[in-house]
Amino acid sequence: MADFIDSTAFNFEQGQRARKLFAAVVLAALDDAIADDKKYGNGPEQIARWARSRDGREVLSCAGIDPNERVVKGLMEFVSKGIRTSVALSREESERRHALEMDQAEAA
């Protein structure tokens, strides 16, 4: 019985590691699209094309993201904002956005 629990826990951990790896691929694709947007001006179209492709749908699924049209639109919007993923996921950026939202709420 203990062997079954150990193997189940091991398999779960391996699955979580794989999901994180594919999530990193999605973040890299977003960064590439942001770079394309700054250089060529076609970033949102590039990420949409990738997300709708067979490979893109497979990577999104493996990352635990449902590859539907709503997700594609969200990815396109994220790329159009032009904020790199490392900055967007940082604590400082999160605090800055929260402070901005609070200032806007007080002004209204």
Z-matrix of the N, CA and C atoms (Angstrom, degrees):
N
C 1 1.453
C 2 1.530 1 110.49
N 3 1.316 2 116.86 1 -42.02
C 4 1.463 3 119.97 2 -179.80
C 5 1.524 4 110.60 3 -64.85
N 6 1.333 5 117.16 4 -34.47
C 7 1.467 6 119.76 5 178.19
C 8 1.523 7 111.15 6 -64.57
N 9 1.341 8 116.68 7 -37.60
C 10 1.456 9 120.55 8 178.70
C 11 1.525 10 110.53 9 -64.31
N 12 1.325 11 116.78 10 -44.20
C 13 1.468 12 120.57 11 179.88
C 14 1.521 13 110.65 12 -64.98
N 15 1.335 14 116.85 13 -41.82
C 16 1.459 15 120.05 14 178.35
C 17 1.519 16 111.71 15 -62.35
N 18 1.319 17 117.42 16 -43.04
C 19 1.465 18 119.68 17 -179.43
C 20 1.524 19 110.90 18 -70.00
N 21 1.319 20 117.82 19 -34.81
C 22 1.461 21 120.39 20 177.10
C 23 1.523 22 110.49 21 -65.63
N 24 1.320 23 116.68 22 -44.62
C 25 1.467 24 120.37 23 178.08
C 26 1.525 25 110.67 24 -63.11
N 27 1.317 26 116.84 25 -40.91
C 28 1.463 27 120.77 26 179.03
C 29 1.525 28 110.39 27 -62.93
N 30 1.326 29 117.04 28 -44.95
C 31 1.460 30 120.81 29 179.64
C 32 1.521 31 111.54 30 -63.24
N 33 1.329 32 116.72 31 -39.07
C 34 1.462 33 120.91 32 178.41
C 35 1.527 34 110.16 33 -63.71
N 36 1.339 35 116.45 34 -44.88
C 37 1.459 36 120.41 35 179.28
C 38 1.524 37 111.20 36 -62.52
N 39 1.325 38 116.62 37 -41.53
C 40 1.466 39 120.19 38 178.05
C 41 1.530 40 110.53 39 -62.53
N 42 1.316 41 116.23 40 -40.65
C 43 1.464 42 120.28 41 177.70
C 44 1.515 43 112.03 42 -63.06
N 45 1.316 44 116.52 43 -41.02
C 46 1.466 45 120.75 44 178.55
C 47 1.526 46 110.79 45 -65.17
N 48 1.318 47 117.05 46 -40.36
C 49 1.468 48 120.64 47 177.56
C 50 1.523 49 110.69 48 -63.09
N 51 1.313 50 116.54 49 -42.92
C 52 1.464 51 120.29 50 179.02
C 53 1.528 52 110.49 51 -63.71
N 54 1.317 53 117.66 52 -41.37
C 55 1.463 54 121.39 53 179.13
C 56 1.529 55 110.33 54 -62.12
N 57 1.339 56 117.01 55 -41.41
C 58 1.468 57 120.40 56 178.24
C 59 1.525 58 111.13 57 -65.14
N 60 1.322 59 116.54 58 -37.06
C 61 1.458 60 120.23 59 178.26
C 62 1.523 61 110.43 60 -63.05
N 63 1.321 62 117.73 61 -45.58
C 64 1.455 63 120.50 62 179.34
C 65 1.530 64 111.68 63 -68.76
N 66 1.338 65 117.38 64 -32.20
C 67 1.465 66 120.08 65 174.87
C 68 1.525 67 110.28 66 -63.65
N 69 1.330 68 116.80 67 -36.86
C 70 1.463 69 120.72 68 176.90
C 71 1.529 70 110.67 69 -64.93
N 72 1.322 71 117.12 70 -35.24
C 73 1.468 72 120.63 71 177.11
C 74 1.530 73 109.69 72 -65.87
N 75 1.322 74 117.83 73 -39.90
C 76 1.464 75 121.37 74 177.97
C 77 1.530 76 109.59 75 -63.08
N 78 1.345 77 117.30 76 -44.15
C 79 1.464 78 120.38 77 178.56
C 80 1.530 79 111.18 78 -62.59
N 81 1.316 80 117.21 79 -38.81
C 82 1.462 81 120.59 80 177.65
C 83 1.528 82 110.70 81 -65.31
N 84 1.325 83 116.96 82 -39.58
C 85 1.464 84 120.30 83 177.79
C 86 1.531 85 110.43 84 -63.84
N 87 1.329 86 116.83 85 -38.29
C 88 1.464 87 120.18 86 176.90
C 89 1.526 88 110.72 87 -64.44
N 90 1.330 89 116.88 88 -44.70
C 91 1.466 90 120.09 89 178.78
C 92 1.528 91 111.16 90 -62.00
N 93 1.329 92 117.14 91 -40.03
C 94 1.467 93 120.59 92 177.81
C 95 1.528 94 110.81 93 -63.41
N 96 1.324 95 116.43 94 -41.11
C 97 1.463 96 120.02 95 179.56
C 98 1.532 97 110.87 96 -67.52
N 99 1.329 98 117.25 97 -36.71
C 100 1.471 99 120.50 98 177.31
C 101 1.529 100 109.69 99 -65.30
N 102 1.331 101 116.49 100 -41.49
C 103 1.468 102 119.87 101 177.10
C 104 1.525 103 110.48 102 -63.21
N 105 1.329 104 117.92 103 -41.83
C 106 1.465 105 121.42 104 176.90
C 107 1.525 106 110.88 105 -62.46
N 108 1.334 107 116.28 106 -38.58
C 109 1.457 108 120.39 107 -179.78
C 110 1.525 109 110.58 108 -64.09
N 111 1.323 110 116.91 109 -41.49
C 112 1.466 111 119.88 110 179.74
C 113 1.523 112 111.78 111 -70.52
N 114 1.319 113 116.46 112 -34.01
C 115 1.464 114 120.44 113 -175.97
C 116 1.522 115 112.64 114 -86.43
N 117 1.340 116 117.00 115 -46.56
C 118 1.458 117 121.38 116 -174.17
C 119 1.533 118 114.13 117 -113.98
N 120 1.323 119 117.79 118 -16.62
C 121 1.458 120 120.85 119 -179.82
C 122 1.509 121 115.11 120 83.13
N 123 1.343 122 117.71 121 15.86
C 124 1.471 123 119.64 122 -177.30
C 125 1.534 124 111.98 123 -123.42
N 126 1.304 125 118.56 124 28.66
C 127 1.467 126 121.95 125 -176.37
C 128 1.520 127 114.46 126 -61.11
N 129 1.347 128 118.51 127 -51.12
C 130 1.469 129 118.84 128 -179.60
C 131 1.533 130 113.11 129 -58.91
N 132 1.329 131 116.38 130 -38.21
C 133 1.465 132 119.23 131 178.30
C 134 1.526 133 111.03 132 -67.07
N 135 1.329 134 116.63 133 -37.56
C 136 1.461 135 120.61 134 179.63
C 137 1.527 136 111.55 135 -64.82
N 138 1.341 137 117.17 136 -45.82
C 139 1.472 138 119.48 137 -178.35
C 140 1.524 139 109.46 138 -68.47
N 141 1.334 140 117.64 139 -34.41
C 142 1.467 141 120.23 140 178.13
C 143 1.522 142 110.12 141 -66.05
N 144 1.329 143 116.89 142 -42.97
C 145 1.455 144 120.71 143 179.23
C 146 1.528 145 110.26 144 -62.11
N 147 1.356 146 115.84 145 -43.02
C 148 1.466 147 119.95 146 179.72
C 149 1.530 148 110.71 147 -65.19
N 150 1.331 149 117.02 148 -46.11
C 151 1.466 150 120.61 149 -176.09
C 152 1.526 151 111.83 150 -66.05
N 153 1.322 152 116.81 151 -28.86
C 154 1.471 153 119.94 152 179.73
C 155 1.525 154 112.46 153 -86.44
N 156 1.326 155 116.91 154 -12.89
C 157 1.461 156 120.01 155 179.71
C 158 1.530 157 110.38 156 -72.88
N 159 1.310 158 115.82 157 165.12
C 160 1.464 159 120.31 158 179.56
C 161 1.526 160 110.93 159 -61.70
N 162 1.327 161 116.49 160 -45.23
C 163 1.468 162 120.20 161 179.30
C 164 1.524 163 111.67 162 -63.60
N 165 1.321 164 116.39 163 -42.81
C 166 1.461 165 120.14 164 179.68
C 167 1.519 166 111.78 165 -62.73
N 168 1.327 167 116.87 166 -43.99
C 169 1.467 168 119.88 167 178.48
C 170 1.521 169 110.97 168 -62.84
N 171 1.328 170 116.36 169 -38.92
C 172 1.463 171 120.50 170 179.47
C 173 1.528 172 111.05 171 -65.51
N 174 1.333 173 117.29 172 -44.16
C 175 1.466 174 121.01 173 179.37
C 176 1.521 175 110.21 174 -64.79
N 177 1.328 176 117.62 175 -44.50
C 178 1.468 177 120.25 176 178.18
C 179 1.521 178 111.01 177 -60.18
N 180 1.312 179 117.20 178 -43.17
C 181 1.469 180 120.88 179 178.89
C 182 1.520 181 111.04 180 -62.48
N 183 1.323 182 116.97 181 -44.13
C 184 1.466 183 120.40 182 -179.99
C 185 1.523 184 111.85 183 -67.51
N 186 1.334 185 117.08 184 -24.25
C 187 1.461 186 121.10 185 177.40
C 188 1.524 187 111.23 186 -83.29
N 189 1.331 188 117.13 187 -3.68
C 190 1.461 189 120.51 188 179.80
C 191 1.518 190 113.05 189 87.95
N 192 1.327 191 116.91 190 19.10
C 193 1.464 192 122.58 191 -179.39
C 194 1.514 193 108.44 192 -111.51
N 195 1.332 194 116.82 193 128.34
C 196 1.459 195 121.02 194 179.22
C 197 1.531 196 108.79 195 -72.60
N 198 1.325 197 118.93 196 117.21
C 199 1.470 198 120.77 197 -174.77
C 200 1.525 199 112.95 198 -80.01
N 201 1.318 200 117.03 199 68.41
C 202 1.461 201 120.02 200 179.24
C 203 1.532 202 110.07 201 -106.76
N 204 1.307 203 116.32 202 177.76
C 205 1.468 204 121.07 203 -175.23
C 206 1.524 205 112.21 204 -66.73
N 207 1.305 206 117.39 205 -31.03
C 208 1.469 207 120.71 206 177.16
C 209 1.530 208 110.49 207 -63.39
N 210 1.309 209 117.03 208 -40.15
C 211 1.464 210 121.54 209 177.53
C 212 1.524 211 109.82 210 -65.37
N 213 1.327 212 117.45 211 -42.24
C 214 1.461 213 121.20 212 179.44
C 215 1.523 214 110.01 213 -60.27
N 216 1.321 215 116.99 214 -44.12
C 217 1.466 216 120.50 215 178.68
C 218 1.531 217 111.08 216 -63.31
N 219 1.332 218 116.86 217 -38.68
C 220 1.458 219 120.56 218 177.34
C 221 1.521 220 112.43 219 -65.16
N 222 1.328 221 116.51 220 -40.96
C 223 1.463 222 120.50 221 176.65
C 224 1.527 223 110.49 222 -63.42
N 225 1.323 224 116.68 223 -41.98
C 226 1.464 225 120.56 224 179.12
C 227 1.529 226 110.76 225 -63.05
N 228 1.322 227 116.56 226 -41.54
C 229 1.464 228 120.61 227 178.92
C 230 1.520 229 111.01 228 -64.91
N 231 1.327 230 116.61 229 -41.23
C 232 1.459 231 120.71 230 178.66
C 233 1.523 232 110.59 231 -61.31
N 234 1.327 233 116.82 232 -44.62
C 235 1.462 234 120.76 233 -179.79
C 236 1.523 235 110.89 234 -65.42
N 237 1.327 236 117.00 235 -38.54
C 238 1.466 237 119.66 236 -178.23
C 239 1.525 238 112.06 237 -66.97
N 240 1.338 239 117.66 238 -24.06
C 241 1.471 240 120.07 239 176.29
C 242 1.522 241 111.56 240 -70.87
N 243 1.324 242 117.54 241 -26.75
C 244 1.452 243 121.82 242 174.37
C 245 1.511 244 115.65 243 77.66
N 246 1.323 245 118.81 244 15.09
C 247 1.463 246 122.11 245 179.04
C 248 1.519 247 107.82 246 -94.66
N 249 1.320 248 117.18 247 120.66
C 250 1.463 249 120.98 248 -178.91
C 251 1.522 250 110.20 249 -61.35
N 252 1.322 251 116.23 250 151.96
C 253 1.468 252 120.52 251 -174.48
C 254 1.515 253 112.11 252 -63.41
N 255 1.328 254 118.26 253 -36.13
C 256 1.462 255 119.98 254 179.92
C 257 1.523 256 111.02 255 -64.34
N 258 1.319 257 117.13 256 -35.13
C 259 1.466 258 121.22 257 178.07
C 260 1.524 259 110.15 258 -76.00
N 261 1.322 260 116.72 259 -43.35
C 262 1.462 261 121.04 260 -177.63
C 263 1.525 262 112.08 261 -63.18
N 264 1.325 263 116.54 262 -31.39
C 265 1.458 264 120.42 263 -178.26
C 266 1.530 265 112.84 264 -90.94
N 267 1.319 266 117.54 265 -0.11
C 268 1.460 267 119.93 266 -177.90
C 269 1.521 268 110.83 267 -79.39
N 270 1.297 269 116.06 268 156.25
C 271 1.463 270 122.43 269 179.99
C 272 1.526 271 110.90 270 -66.05
N 273 1.338 272 117.58 271 -39.26
C 274 1.463 273 120.94 272 -178.18
C 275 1.524 274 111.15 273 -61.71
N 276 1.330 275 116.36 274 -43.21
C 277 1.464 276 120.10 275 179.37
C 278 1.526 277 110.38 276 -65.52
N 279 1.314 278 116.81 277 -40.32
C 280 1.458 279 121.01 278 178.44
C 281 1.526 280 110.99 279 -61.96
N 282 1.326 281 116.18 280 -44.55
C 283 1.465 282 120.06 281 178.93
C 284 1.523 283 111.37 282 -65.90
N 285 1.337 284 116.96 283 -37.73
C 286 1.454 285 120.81 284 179.47
C 287 1.532 286 110.85 285 -64.82
N 288 1.342 287 116.61 286 -43.28
C 289 1.468 288 120.24 287 178.28
C 290 1.520 289 111.44 288 -64.65
N 291 1.337 290 116.29 289 -40.29
C 292 1.462 291 120.24 290 179.65
C 293 1.523 292 110.34 291 -64.43
N 294 1.328 293 117.61 292 -42.79
C 295 1.467 294 120.93 293 178.60
C 296 1.519 295 110.56 294 -63.71
N 297 1.328 296 117.71 295 -39.72
C 298 1.446 297 121.52 296 178.33
C 299 1.528 298 111.05 297 -63.74
N 300 1.316 299 117.61 298 -41.88
C 301 1.460 300 121.76 299 178.06
C 302 1.534 301 110.99 300 -64.30
N 303 1.332 302 116.18 301 -38.98
C 304 1.478 303 119.67 302 178.94
C 305 1.526 304 110.26 303 -66.96
N 306 1.326 305 118.77 304 -39.97
C 307 1.461 306 122.54 305 177.87
C 308 1.526 307 110.83 306 -63.40
N 309 1.334 308 116.04 307 -40.56
C 310 1.450 309 119.85 308 179.04
C 311 1.521 310 111.64 309 -67.87
N 312 1.323 311 117.13 310 -36.34
C 313 1.464 312 121.75 311 179.06
C 314 1.530 313 110.20 312 -67.34
N 315 1.332 314 116.85 313 -38.91
C 316 1.466 315 120.48 314 179.92
C 317 1.509 316 110.99 315 -70.27
N 318 1.328 317 117.63 316 -33.67
C 319 1.463 318 121.61 317 -179.07
C 320 1.523 319 111.51 318 -71.97
N 321 1.320 320 117.26 319 -24.82
C 322 1.471 321 120.72 320 -176.79
C 323 1.502 322 113.66 321 -81.30
